Amino acid sequence: HGYEGVRQIEAHLTNTMGWSATTGQVQPWVYQQLAQTFVLDPAMRERMAQLNPTASAKVANRLLEATRRQYWQPDAETMTALLRAGE
C-alpha cells in the first residue's frame, strides 16, 4: 500500500509500545518478530525506505526505544542493524 502502508506499520509498532507501557503484556518475541520482518530483511527494509523513508526510519527508532525501555533485548547483530536503519 505504498507510502501509507509503511506509515501504518510504524503506527502499529507505536501502538504496540503503548500496550507494553500500559499493560506490560507484550512479550519480547513480538518486538523480535517486528525487527526480523521489517528491519533485518534487507529487501523489506529497502522497499520500505524507498516508499516512505521517514516512517521506515521511525520503525527502527521505535524498536530501539523499546530496547531502552527494556521491553526486549535484541542480540548485538540486531542492535547494529536497528542503529543503521534508524539513521
C-alpha positions in Angstrom: 0.0 0.0 0.0 2.9 2.3 -0.7 3.7 5.3 1.3 0.7 5.0 3.6 1.3 1.3 4.2 4.7 2.0 5.7 3.2 4.7 7.8 0.6 2.2 9.1 3.3 -0.3 10.0 5.1 2.4 12.1 1.7 3.4 13.7 1.1 -0.3 14.6 4.5 -0.5 16.2 3.8 2.7 18.2 0.6 1.2 19.4 2.3 -2.0 20.4 4.7 0.1 22.5 1.8 1.8 24.1 0.4 -1.6 25.1 3.7 -2.5 26.6 3.8 0.7 28.6 0.2 0.4 29.8 -0.3 -3.3 30.3 3.2 -4.9 30.4 1.7 -7.8 28.5 3.5 -7.6 25.1 6.1 -10.4 25.0 9.6 -9.7 23.8 9.2 -12.1 20.8 6.7 -9.6 19.3 9.5 -7.0 19.0 11.9 -9.5 17.7 9.5 -10.6 15.0 8.8 -7.0 14.0 12.6 -6.4 13.8 13.1 -9.5 11.7 10.2 -8.7 9.4 10.7 -5.0 8.8 14.4 -4.2 9.6 16.5 -7.3 9.4 15.1 -8.5 6.0 17.2 -6.4 3.6 14.7 -6.5 0.7 11.8 -5.4 3.0 13.9 -2.7 4.7 14.9 -1.3 1.2 11.4 -1.4 -0.1 10.0 0.4 3.0 12.8 3.0 2.8 12.0 3.7 -0.8 8.3 4.0 -0.2 8.4 6.2 2.9 11.9 6.9 4.3 10.7 8.8 7.3 8.3 6.1 8.6 10.9 3.4 7.7 13.5 5.1 10.0 10.8 5.5 12.7 10.2 1.8 12.7 13.9 1.2 13.6 13.9 4.0 16.1 10.8 2.7 17.8 12.4 -0.7 18.1 15.5 1.0 19.6 13.2 2.8 22.0 11.7 -0.5 23.0 15.1 -1.7 24.0 15.8 1.4 26.0 12.5 0.8 27.9 13.6 -2.8 28.4 10.6 -4.3 26.6 13.0 -6.6 24.8 16.8 -7.1 24.5 18.0 -7.8 21.0 21.3 -9.5 20.2 24.2 -7.4 19.0 23.6 -8.1 15.3 20.0 -7.0 15.6 21.0 -3.9 17.6 23.6 -2.9 14.9 21.0 -3.3 12.2 18.5 -1.2 14.1 21.0 1.6 14.6 21.9 1.6 10.9 18.3 1.6 9.8 17.4 4.4 12.2 19.8 6.9 10.7 
